[in-house]
Amino acid sequence: MCRHLAYLGPPCSPAELLFDAPHSLRHQSYAPADMRGGGTVNADGFGLVWYAGDGTPVRYRRVSPLWSDHDLPVLARTLRAGAFVAAVRNGSIGMPVAEAACAPFVDGPWAFSHNGVVPGWPHALTGIAGEVPLTELMTLEAPTDSALLWAWLRARLRAGEDPLAAVAGLTARVAAEAPGARLNFLLTDGEVVVATAWTHALSVRQSGEAVVIASEPPDPGPEWRPVPDGHAVIARRGRVDLVPLDLPSLEIGA
């Protein structure tokens, strides 16, 4: 499994959640609390995407463990961002340990992270792979389940599909083709976050305009609430909605 989080709200330093909180993402990289489905540490790389003043996503990724990186803590403390996504990786057996395999993945305004695993990879996803444009399939960032799922999803986003419908559709497809898949997705364009809880833990906290969605709460604050399994989170600044994933036709503007 992996660990990830997303933030939307007033500009703040990503260091608060990545390094300073009692159960920060760095702490989760070596001492996660809920690695259901396998794994003990998240040492196979990490990534951070934040949104610049013009709304452009900026990414910093490394294949080393987050706890060993000396540059990101300094960089993160200089930043003030109103939206960011960060992830630490525990690579599944048989998948490469490489920077290109580390979330978040980006395309245009979108950043995407997958916390989980698809059993039976790669055979279980041949149907989904067949729906990815051939050139996209041949140029995947990495030969991993997450990279393939991102290729499928970004094709839908590029075609103008509603983000919630696209994420819900992806969840339903993978769950049908690979029963037992763990699918916690995070997708954002810096204005809205769509996240899923599917056979894995996810929590959300709203405090005024600030919203944090995380695999594990970085701090023990009372505002955290678990997301029910089989639900999606749609978050904007100051607003959080939970919807069942059996409603894939629901759009985020509804």
KEKE-3310 file (N, C-alpha, C; in steps of 0.2 Angstrom, whole numbers, plus 5000, padded with zeros to 4 digits):
npx = (5004:5001:5003:4994:4989:4978:4976:4966:4963:4965:4981:4995:5010:5016:5024:5018:5009:5017:5028:5028:5017:5011:5009:5014:5016:5029:5031:5022:5028:5038:5032:5018:5000:4990:4992:4984:4982:4995:5013:5024:5032:5034:5044:5048:5049:5043:5031:5027:5015:5011:5001:5005:5005:4998:4990:4996:5002:5015:5029:5038:5048:5055:5065:5069:5067:5055:5059:5073:5076:5084:5081:5067:5060:5066:5062:5048:5045:5047:5036:5020:5005:4988:4983:4988:4995:5002:5012:5018:5027:5024:5030:5022:5024:5035:5033:5042:5054:5055:5058:5048:5037:5032:5018:5012:5004:5004:4995:4991:4980:4978:4982:4986:4984:4986:4982:4984:4981:4980:4975:4981:4988:4998:4987:4974:4970:4968:4957:4954:4966:4965:4957:4964:4971:4983:4995:4997:4997:5009:5018:5018:5021:5027:5028:5016:5002:4995:5000:4994:4980:4979:4982:4971:4961:4965:4963:4949:4947:4953:4944:4934:4925:4916:4924:4921:4912:4921:4931:4923:4918:4930:4933:4923:4925:4938:4935:4926:4934:4945:4942:4943:4952:4961:4957:4960:4958:4965:4961:4964:4962:4967:4957:4946:4944:4943:4940:4942:4936:4939:4939:4949:4956:4951:4951:4944:4945:4938:4940:4934:4938:4948:4952:4957:4961:4965:4975:4978:4975:4985:4986:4979:4967:4950:4942:4943:4935:4930:4929:4916:4917:4917:4913:4914:4923:4920:4928:4929:4935:4931:4920:4913:4908:4900:4897:4889:4898:4890:4884:4888:4885:4883:4887:4900:4896:4883)
npy = (4994:5012:5029:5044:5061:5076:5093:5108:5125:5140:5148:5139:5131:5116:5109:5108:5097:5087:5086:5092:5089:5077:5064:5065:5065:5061:5053:5043:5037:5028:5023:5018:5017:5010:4999:4990:4975:4972:4975:4986:4997:5013:5015:5017:5028:5045:5059:5076:5088:5104:5119:5133:5151:5154:5143:5132:5116:5110:5099:5088:5074:5059:5044:5039:5036:5046:5050:5051:5062:5077:5089:5092:5096:5108:5115:5114:5122:5135:5137:5143:5137:5135:5123:5106:5090:5075:5060:5045:5030:5012:5000:4988:4970:4965:4976:4991:5000:5016:5033:5037:5030:5035:5043:5060:5058:5069:5079:5092:5102:5093:5082:5066:5052:5036:5025:5009:4993:4982:4967:4952:4959:4960:4955:4956:4968:4969:4972:4985:4991:4989:4999:5011:5023:5018:5024:5031:5020:5014:5023:5024:5031:5022:5004:5000:4996:5008:5018:5014:5015:5028:5033:5028:5036:5049:5050:5051:5062:5072:5071:5078:5072:5072:5075:5067:5058:5051:5046:5038:5029:5023:5017:5007:4999:4994:4987:4977:4970:4966:4959:4963:4973:4987:5003:5018:5034:5050:5064:5080:5097:5108:5116:5108:5092:5075:5061:5043:5030:5014:4999:5002:5013:5030:5047:5063:5080:5095:5112:5127:5136:5127:5111:5094:5078:5062:5047:5042:5051:5065:5071:5071:5078:5083:5085:5076:5064:5048:5041:5033:5016:5013:5025:5041:5056:5073:5088:5105:5121:5125:5116:5100:5085:5069:5055:5040:5027:5020:5028:5033:5042:5054:5071:5083:5096:5095)
npz = (5000:4999:5005:5006:5004:5002:5000:5001:5002:5012:5008:5013:5021:5014:5022:5035:5035:5029:5037:5050:5058:5071:5066:5053:5035:5032:5044:5042:5032:5037:5048:5047:5051:5046:5036:5028:5019:5016:5017:5026:5027:5018:5008:4995:4987:4984:4982:4978:4973:4970:4968:4958:4958:4946:4944:4939:4940:4950:4952:4963:4964:4970:4971:4982:5000:5009:5022:5020:5012:5011:5005:5002:5014:5017:5005:5006:5017:5012:5004:5000:4997:4990:4987:4987:4984:4990:4991:4998:4993:4993:4984:4974:4974:4961:4953:4947:4956:4954:4950:4941:4944:4955:4963:4965:4948:4934:4922:4912:4921:4930:4945:4951:4962:4968:4981:4985:4978:4964:4963:4954:4944:4929:4921:4926:4922:4908:4900:4903:4899:4885:4882:4883:4873:4860:4858:4871:4879:4875:4880:4894:4910:4919:4921:4929:4940:4944:4935:4924:4927:4928:4915:4909:4915:4913:4899:4899:4906:4897:4887:4891:4901:4916:4931:4943:4939:4930:4939:4947:4938:4934:4946:4947:4936:4938:4950:4946:4937:4944:4958:4975:4974:4980:4981:4983:4977:4973:4965:4958:4952:4958:4962:4965:4974:4971:4979:4983:4994:4994:5000:5008:5020:5023:5027:5032:5034:5039:5041:5043:5029:5025:5019:5022:5015:5018:5019:5032:5047:5049:5061:5078:5079:5083:5072:5062:5052:5047:5030:5024:5018:5000:4996:4988:4990:4988:4987:4990:4993:5009:5008:5009:5002:5003:4993:4988:4979:4970:4962:4949:4939:4944:4945:4949:4949:4953)
capx = (5000:5005:5000:4994:4985:4977:4974:4963:4961:4970:4988:4999:5015:5015:5028:5014:5006:5022:5034:5027:5011:5013:5009:5015:5017:5035:5031:5018:5032:5041:5028:5011:4996:4984:4994:4980:4983:5002:5018:5026:5034:5033:5051:5050:5049:5038:5030:5023:5013:5008:4999:5008:5000:4994:4986:5000:5004:5023:5030:5044:5047:5061:5064:5072:5062:5054:5063:5080:5077:5085:5079:5060:5058:5068:5058:5041:5044:5047:5030:5013:5000:4981:4981:4994:4994:5008:5011:5024:5025:5026:5029:5019:5029:5035:5033:5048:5055:5058:5054:5042:5032:5029:5013:5007:5005:5001:4993:4987:4979:4976:4986:4982:4987:4982:4984:4981:4984:4976:4977:4981:4991:4994:4982:4967:4968:4969:4951:4955:4972:4962:4953:4968:4974:4989:5001:4997:4999:5016:5022:5016:5027:5030:5024:5013:4994:4993:5001:4989:4974:4980:4981:4963:4957:4966:4960:4942:4947:4954:4938:4929:4921:4915:4929:4918:4910:4927:4934:4918:4918:4936:4933:4918:4928:4943:4932:4923:4939:4949:4939:4948:4956:4961:4957:4959:4961:4965:4962:4963:4965:4969:4950:4941:4947:4939:4944:4938:4937:4937:4942:4955:4955:4952:4948:4943:4944:4936:4941:4933:4939:4953:4950:4962:4959:4972:4975:4978:4975:4992:4986:4974:4962:4943:4938:4943:4930:4932:4925:4913:4919:4912:4910:4918:4923:4921:4930:4931:4937:4925:4914:4915:4902:4901:4892:4890:4901:4885:4880:4894:4883:4883:4893:4902:4892:4876)
capy = (5000:5018:5034:5050:5066:5082:5099:5113:5130:5146:5146:5137:5127:5109:5106:5107:5090:5082:5085:5095:5085:5072:5058:5068:5060:5058:5048:5038:5033:5023:5020:5019:5014:5006:4996:4984:4972:4971:4981:4988:5004:5016:5018:5016:5035:5050:5065:5082:5092:5110:5123:5139:5156:5154:5137:5127:5111:5110:5092:5086:5067:5056:5037:5038:5037:5053:5052:5052:5067:5083:5095:5094:5099:5115:5118:5114:5127:5141:5137:5144:5134:5134:5116:5102:5083:5072:5053:5040:5024:5006:4997:4981:4965:4964:4982:4994:5005:5021:5039:5038:5026:5038:5048:5061:5059:5075:5080:5098:5105:5087:5078:5060:5048:5030:5021:5003:4988:4978:4960:4949:4963:4964:4951:4958:4975:4969:4975:4993:4993:4989:5006:5016:5025:5014:5028:5032:5013:5012:5028:5024:5033:5016:4998:4999:4997:5015:5022:5012:5018:5036:5034:5027:5041:5056:5050:5053:5069:5075:5071:5082:5069:5075:5071:5062:5052:5047:5042:5033:5024:5019:5012:5002:4995:4990:4983:4972:4966:4963:4959:4964:4979:4993:5009:5025:5038:5057:5068:5087:5102:5114:5119:5103:5086:5069:5055:5037:5025:5007:4993:5005:5018:5037:5051:5070:5085:5102:5117:5133:5135:5122:5104:5089:5071:5058:5040:5042:5058:5067:5074:5068:5083:5080:5086:5071:5059:5042:5041:5026:5012:5013:5032:5046:5063:5079:5093:5112:5125:5126:5112:5093:5081:5062:5052:5033:5026:5017:5034:5036:5047:5060:5076:5087:5102:5094)
capz = (5000:5000:5009:5002:5006:4998:5004:4998:5007:5012:5007:5019:5019:5014:5028:5041:5035:5027:5041:5056:5061:5075:5062:5047:5030:5033:5049:5039:5027:5041:5054:5045:5056:5044:5030:5027:5013:5015:5018:5033:5026:5012:5007:4988:4984:4986:4977:4980:4968:4973:4963:4958:4958:4940:4944:4936:4945:4950:4955:4965:4965:4971:4972:4989:5005:5011:5028:5019:5008:5014:5001:5002:5020:5016:5000:5008:5021:5008:4999:5002:4992:4992:4985:4985:4984:4992:4992:4999:4990:4994:4978:4974:4972:4954:4950:4947:4961:4950:4951:4936:4946:4961:4963:4960:4941:4932:4915:4912:4928:4935:4948:4953:4966:4969:4987:4985:4974:4960:4962:4947:4939:4924:4918:4928:4919:4901:4897:4904:4895:4879:4881:4883:4866:4859:4860:4878:4882:4874:4883:4901:4914:4922:4920:4936:4939:4945:4929:4919:4929:4927:4908:4907:4918:4910:4893:4900:4908:4891:4883:4894:4906:4923:4936:4948:4934:4927:4944:4949:4932:4934:4952:4946:4931:4941:4955:4942:4933:4949:4964:4980:4973:4985:4976:4986:4972:4974:4959:4959:4948:4962:4964:4968:4975:4971:4982:4984:4999:4992:5003:5011:5025:5021:5032:5029:5040:5036:5047:5040:5022:5024:5019:5021:5014:5020:5020:5039:5049:5051:5068:5082:5079:5083:5066:5057:5051:5042:5025:5023:5012:4995:4995:4986:4993:4983:4991:4988:4999:5014:5007:5008:5001:5002:4989:4987:4973:4966:4958:4945:4934:4948:4943:4954:4949:4955)
cpx = (5004:5001:5000:4989:4984:4975:4971:4961:4965:4977:4992:5005:5014:5019:5024:5011:5012:5027:5033:5022:5014:5013:5009:5016:5024:5035:5027:5023:5036:5037:5020:5006:4991:4986:4990:4981:4990:5006:5019:5028:5033:5039:5053:5049:5043:5037:5026:5021:5009:5006:5002:5003:4995:4990:4990:5003:5012:5024:5037:5044:5054:5060:5066:5066:5061:5059:5071:5081:5078:5083:5072:5058:5060:5063:5051:5040:5044:5040:5024:5008:4993:4979:4988:4991:5001:5007:5018:5022:5028:5025:5026:5025:5029:5035:5040:5048:5059:5054:5048:5036:5029:5024:5016:5009:5002:5000:4989:4986:4979:4983:4983:4987:4983:4986:4980:4984:4979:4978:4977:4984:4997:4988:4975:4965:4968:4963:4952:4961:4970:4958:4957:4971:4981:4995:5002:4999:5006:5020:5020:5022:5031:5025:5021:5005:4992:4994:4996:4982:4974:4979:4974:4960:4959:4964:4952:4942:4948:4948:4933:4924:4921:4920:4926:4915:4915:4930:4929:4918:4924:4936:4928:4921:4933:4940:4929:4928:4944:4946:4944:4952:4955:4962:4955:4963:4961:4966:4960:4966:4967:4963:4946:4946:4942:4943:4939:4940:4934:4941:4949:4952:4956:4948:4948:4942:4943:4936:4940:4934:4944:4950:4956:4959:4966:4970:4974:4979:4982:4992:4980:4968:4955:4939:4938:4937:4932:4927:4922:4916:4914:4909:4916:4917:4924:4922:4931:4933:4931:4919:4916:4908:4904:4896:4894:4893:4896:4881:4886:4891:4882:4888:4894:4899:4885:4874)
cpy = (5006:5023:5040:5055:5072:5087:5104:5118:5136:5144:5144:5133:5120:5106:5104:5100:5085:5081:5087:5091:5079:5065:5061:5062:5057:5052:5042:5034:5028:5020:5021:5015:5009:5003:4990:4981:4971:4977:4983:4996:5007:5020:5018:5023:5039:5055:5070:5086:5098:5115:5131:5145:5157:5148:5131:5122:5110:5103:5092:5079:5065:5049:5035:5039:5044:5055:5053:5058:5074:5090:5097:5097:5107:5119:5119:5120:5134:5142:5139:5142:5133:5127:5112:5095:5080:5064:5050:5033:5018:5001:4990:4976:4964:4970:4986:4999:5011:5027:5040:5034:5029:5043:5054:5061:5066:5075:5086:5100:5099:5084:5072:5056:5042:5026:5015:4998:4985:4971:4957:4953:4959:4961:4954:4965:4975:4973:4983:4995:4993:4996:5012:5017:5021:5018:5030:5026:5012:5017:5029:5026:5027:5010:4996:4999:5004:5019:5020:5015:5025:5037:5033:5033:5048:5056:5053:5060:5074:5076:5075:5079:5072:5071:5066:5056:5048:5043:5037:5027:5020:5014:5006:4997:4991:4985:4976:4967:4963:4964:4959:4969:4984:4999:5015:5030:5045:5060:5075:5091:5108:5117:5114:5096:5081:5064:5049:5033:5018:5002:4996:5011:5025:5041:5058:5074:5092:5107:5124:5132:5129:5115:5099:5082:5067:5051:5039:5049:5060:5070:5071:5073:5080:5081:5081:5066:5054:5043:5034:5022:5012:5020:5036:5053:5068:5085:5100:5116:5127:5121:5105:5089:5074:5059:5044:5032:5022:5022:5037:5041:5054:5065:5080:5094:5101:5096)
cpz = (5000:5004:5005:5006:5001:5002:4999:5003:5007:5011:5013:5017:5019:5020:5034:5041:5033:5032:5048:5061:5065:5071:5054:5041:5030:5039:5046:5034:5031:5046:5052:5050:5053:5037:5028:5020:5011:5015:5025:5033:5019:5010:4999:4984:4986:4981:4980:4974:4972:4967:4963:4958:4952:4939:4941:4941:4944:4954:4957:4967:4966:4972:4979:4994:5007:5017:5026:5015:5012:5011:5002:5008:5020:5011:5002:5012:5018:5004:5003:4996:4994:4990:4984:4987:4986:4993:4994:4996:4993:4988:4978:4972:4964:4950:4951:4953:4956:4951:4947:4939:4952:4959:4966:4953:4939:4924:4915:4919:4933:4938:4951:4957:4967:4975:4986:4980:4970:4959:4955:4942:4935:4921:4919:4924:4911:4897:4898:4899:4887:4877:4881:4876:4866:4861:4867:4881:4881:4877:4890:4905:4917:4921:4927:4935:4940:4939:4924:4920:4927:4919:4906:4909:4915:4903:4893:4902:4901:4887:4885:4899:4913:4927:4940:4944:4932:4933:4947:4944:4933:4940:4950:4941:4934:4946:4952:4939:4938:4956:4970:4979:4978:4981:4980:4981:4975:4967:4961:4953:4951:4964:4967:4968:4974:4973:4983:4990:4996:4995:5006:5015:5021:5026:5029:5035:5036:5042:5043:5032:5020:5024:5018:5020:5014:5021:5028:5041:5052:5059:5072:5083:5079:5077:5061:5057:5046:5036:5024:5017:5007:4993:4992:4990:4987:4987:4987:4994:5003:5013:5006:5007:5000:4998:4988:4980:4968:4962:4953:4940:4938:4946:4948:4955:4952:4962)
residu = (MET:CYS:ARG:HIS:LEU:ALA:TYR:LEU:GLY:PRO:PRO:CYS:SER:PRO:ALA:GLU:LEU:LEU:PHE:ASP:ALA:PRO:HIS:SER:LEU:ARG:HIS:GLN:SER:TYR:ALA:PRO:ALA:ASP:MET:ARG:GLY:GLY:GLY:THR:VAL:ASN:ALA:ASP:GLY:PHE:GLY:LEU:VAL:TRP:TYR:ALA:GLY:ASP:GLY:THR:PRO:VAL:ARG:TYR:ARG:ARG:VAL:SER:PRO:LEU:TRP:SER:ASP:HIS:ASP:LEU:PRO:VAL:LEU:ALA:ARG:THR:LEU:ARG:ALA:GLY:ALA:PHE:VAL:ALA:ALA:VAL:ARG:ASN:GLY:SER:ILE:GLY:MET:PRO:VAL:ALA:GLU:ALA:ALA:CYS:ALA:PRO:PHE:VAL:ASP:GLY:PRO:TRP:ALA:PHE:SER:HIS:ASN:GLY:VAL:VAL:PRO:GLY:TRP:PRO:HIS:ALA:LEU:THR:GLY:ILE:ALA:GLY:GLU:VAL:PRO:LEU:THR:GLU:LEU:MET:THR:LEU:GLU:ALA:PRO:THR:ASP:SER:ALA:LEU:LEU:TRP:ALA:TRP:LEU:ARG:ALA:ARG:LEU:ARG:ALA:GLY:GLU:ASP:PRO:LEU:ALA:ALA:VAL:ALA:GLY:LEU:THR:ALA:ARG:VAL:ALA:ALA:GLU:ALA:PRO:GLY:ALA:ARG:LEU:ASN:PHE:LEU:LEU:THR:ASP:GLY:GLU:VAL:VAL:VAL:ALA:THR:ALA:TRP:THR:HIS:ALA:LEU:SER:VAL:ARG:GLN:SER:GLY:GLU:ALA:VAL:VAL:ILE:ALA:SER:GLU:PRO:PRO:ASP:PRO:GLY:PRO:GLU:TRP:ARG:PRO:VAL:PRO:ASP:GLY:HIS:ALA:VAL:ILE:ALA:ARG:ARG:GLY:ARG:VAL:ASP:LEU:VAL:PRO:LEU:ASP:LEU:PRO:SER:LEU:GLU:ILE:GLY:ALA)
# end
